[in-house]
Amino acid sequence: MEEQKISFWKRICISVKNVEKYQILAGESIKKSIVYLLKIMIIFSLVVSLALTIRFGNVVTNLKNFIEQNIEEINYKDNKLNVVAKENLTYYIDEVSTKIIINTGELTAEQQAEYAESLKYEFNGIMLLKDKVIIKNQMTNIPSAYNYSDIAEQYEIGTINKQDIIEKLSGKNQYTLCFVFFIVMTIYLFIIYFSSVLMDALVLAILGYITCSILKIKLKPSALYNIAIYALTLPIILNAIYMIINIFTGFTVKYFQVMYTAISYIYVISSILIILNKHTAEIVYLSIIFPLKISYTLLHLSIFDLLKLSKLFNFAVSSSYTKSDISLFW
């Protein structure tokens, strides 16, 4: 049977609004479903990366303004950093929930440990010392230290001053920085979320198989996996919207992941029940309603109609015939 040609955007509409048409999508090859998922995750990655890049651009601008207004002098030479600030050397950047501590003076081991300990309770943290930087991000609770000598060797850095940093964060350099950030984030998000969604679809397919076993429906594993992929369409769209809102406002939904899974599972169950109802309706029609219709028709045939039917049957049995031959009798 030849598969119907359905456009990408129509597939999205069917996935979200027309669960009763999932039977068409379920009958397609897994390759088509994977290609569909690939496209929608590319769009997802581009949209979310764009939102992240806009926020990153604002952070870069604020950082440049912060350096211009609060830092009097920045000098990096011979793997040593010297920063002279106008006020307190502890700052907080709200846009990225990051605490920055700058102290390039001579510190004892106890003082460095105390600073590092203070970063553990921050969402993100950066501590700039004389000979190293300590970074703590949201992925880990353990601050990591990086020596300037290793960073300078890896990126071939010689000397840096305040004006160099401001120039790197201004004009065309800022746009280049944002563009590189956008590309990197797009690739990163696509790899992470595409692999994650593939696993989500597998879990949904397994849940669908369990549901089919309970309802005593025999669906192919490929059909269940297709249904699972399309069932994830609305959750993926909602996830993109949620991430964008979170990026710009910080708004969070505590049980969003539970809602994400629940919506997709509802789509899977709904499509299976619709397929079951259609299958049951076909069986009822073929076994009960259709024979009743035939009986009703035969009962209301006139004698003349029965004679024509008899002549057609005898003709079909006794000789070869074409459609035009049959039409002669009706």
N, C-alpha and C positions, 0 to 999 in steps of 0.2 A: 504493500500500500504506500503510495507516494505521500510524503509529509507535506503539510501545508506550509506555505511561505508566510511567516509572520514577522513583521518588522520589530526592531528592538524596542521602540517606544510603545508599540501595541502590546508587547509582552509585559512591559511594566504595568500598563493599564489592566491587563488580564490578571496579573499577579496580585494587584491591589484590590481591584473592584469586581472581578468576575471569577469567583472561585468555582462556579459551575463549569467553567471552560478549562479547568486544570486537567481534565481528562485528555484534552487535545495535546497539551504540553507534556503530560506524563508519557504519552505514546511516542515522543520523539527520542532521538538518540541522546545519550549522555553528553556527547561532544557539543551539541547545540546548547545544552544547559550550561556547560562549563564556559563556553564562549560568551553566553549571556552574562554569567556571573563575572567573568573577566572584565567585560565592558562596564558593568555597573560599579565594580570596585575601582576601576580606573577613574570614573567620574567621582566616586566617593573620595578617593585619595586626592584628586585635584582640588575639589571644593574645600575639603578640610585643610589641605596644605595652603591654599590661598588665604583662608582665615588666619592660620598660624603665621603666615608671612606678613600679613597686615599688622598683626600684633607685634611680630618681631621687628618690623620697621619702626613702629612706635617706640619700642624698647631701645633700639639703636639711637633714635633721635633724642630720647630722654637721657640716655647714657652720655651722649655727646654734650648735651646741655649741662648735665651734672658735672662732667669733667671741666668744662669751661668755667662754671660758676663756683665750684667748691674745691677744685684741686689747683694749687699754685704751681706745683712743679712735679714732673714725672721724669725720672731718668733710669734707664736700664743699661748697664754696661758691665762687662766681665762677670756675667751671671749673677749680678746683684741689682736689686730693685730699690730705688729710693723715691718715696712719695711724700710730698709736703702738702698738707691740706689746711684749709682756712679754719675749719671747725672740727667737730668730733669725727673720728675715723671709723665710725660704725654707721652704716646706712641701710635702708630697706627700700627695695624697688617693688612697689605694689603690683605692677603689670605682670611680673613673673614670679611673685611671691618669693623673692630672694633677698637674703640678708648678706650684706657685704661688710667685711671687717678688713681694714687696712692698717697695718702696723709694720713698718719696715725698719724699726729700731732694733736694738740688741735685746733679744728676749731669752729668758731662761727656758729650759725644757719644761719646767712646771707651768710657766705662763703659756707656752705653745699648746700644751695639753689642755689647759683650761679653756683656751680659745676653741680648740677642736671639739671639746666636750659641749660647748655652747651651741655649736652648729648642729648637733644631733637632734635638737628639738625644733629645728627649722625645717620648713618644707623644702627649700633649696638654700644653699649657703656657699659663699666664696670667701676665703680668707687669704689675703695677699701679705706674705711675709717678706723678709729681706732676700732669702735664697730659695723660696719655694712657695707654691700655692696649694691650699687645701680646699677641696671641692666636695660638697655633699649635695646629691640630687634626690629627687623624690622616689627614685627606684631603689635606693638603699639607705639604711640608717647609719652606715659606717662611712665617715669622711675619708677621702683618699688624698694623699699628698703627692705632688709632682714637683720635682726639682726643676728650677729654671734652666740649669745646664742641660738636662735631657730634652726639654722643650726646644731650647735654642739650637741644639744639635740637629734635632729632627726637622725643624722648619727653617733652619739656616738663618737664625735671627742674630744680628750683631748688637746694634744699639737702638734704643727707642726713647723718644722724648714725648712731651705732651703734644706738641704740634703734629708729630707723626700720627699719633692716635686720632686726633681730631680730623686730620685729612682722610684717614682710612674710614672714618664714620660719616663723611660728608660727600655731597654731590654724586658723581658717577660711581665712586667707590661704594657708597651706600646702596645704590641700585644693584650693583654687581653682587654685593654681599647678600642682599635680599633674594636675588635671582638664584644664586647658588643654594641658599637656604631652602627656597621653594622646591628646587629640583631634588635636593637630598631628602627633604621631608616627604615629597610625593613618592619617591622610590621606597623609602622606609615604611611609610604607612601602607602602601600597596602590598609589600611583602608580608608585613605583620598581619594585616586585616584579611587579605585574600586567603592566606593559609588558615587563619582562624575561622573564617566563614566556611571553608571547605570542611573543616572538622565539625563545625556546628551543623552543617547539612548532613553529615554522616550520622551524628547523634540523633537528629530529627528523623532520618530515614529508619534508624533502628527503632525509635519510638513508634514510627508509623507501622513498621513490621509487627511490633508487639500488638498494636491496635488491630491490625488486620487479622492476626491470629485469634484475638478475642472475638472479633466479629465474624470469623471464619470466611474471610475474603482472601482470594489468592491473587496478589499483585506482584509483578516482577520487581526484583530489587532495583533495577534500573529506573522503573516507573516511580518507585518510592523516593529514590534519590533525586529524580527530576522534580517531583512535587516538593521535596524539602528545599531545594535550591530556590524555587519560585516563591515558596512560603516565607523565605528570608528577605524578600524584596522590601516590604513595608518596614520591618525592623531595621534594615540597613539605612533606609531613608530617614527614619526617626532618629537613628543613632547619629547620622551626619548633622541633622538639625540640632540635636542635643549637644553635640561636641562644639558646634559653632557658637551656640548660646553660652556654653560653659567657657569657651575661650575669651569671649568679649565681656561676660558679666560675672563669671565665677559661679553661676547658678548650678547646683547639683541635685540630682534625684537619687535618693539613697538606694532604692531597689530597682534602678533602671534595668540592670542586667536580667533580673527576674521577669520584668515586663517584656523585655526583648525576646526571651525564650518563650514566654507564655503566648505572645502574639503569633509567633511562628508556628507553635504547636497547634494553636487554634485553627490556623489556616490548613495545616496538614490533616487534622481530624475532620474539618469541614469538607475538604476535598474528597477524603476517603468515604465519608458518609454519603456525599452526593453521588459518587461513583457507585456505591452500594445501592442506593435508591434507584439509579438508572438501570443498573443490572437487574435488580428485582423487578422493576417495571417491565423490562424487556421479556423476562421469563414469564411474568403474568400475562403479558400481551400475547406471546407466542403460544402459551399452553392453554389459555382460557378465552381471552377476548377475541383473538383472531379466529379460532374455530367457531365461536359463537356467531361471529359476523358472517362466516362462510355458510353456516347452517341457516341463518336468518335470510341470507341472499337466496339460497337454494329454495327455501320454503316459499319465497315470493316470486319465483320465476314462473312465467307463463308456460303453457304447453309448447307454444311456438319456440320460446327461448330454450327449453329443454331439448327440443328436436335439433336446434342449431348446435347446442353443446355436444349432443351425441354425435352429430355428423362431423364436427371438428375433431372429437376424440378418435373416431374411427379413421379419419383421414390421417391424423398424426401417427397412429399406430401402423397403418398399412403402407405409408409411403413417406418419402422425404418431402420437406416443405420449407418454405421461406416465410419471412414475416408478411410479405405481400399476399401469400397464399392464405394465411390465417385471417388477414384483414377482409378477405372476401366473405367470410362467414359472419362477421360481426358488424 
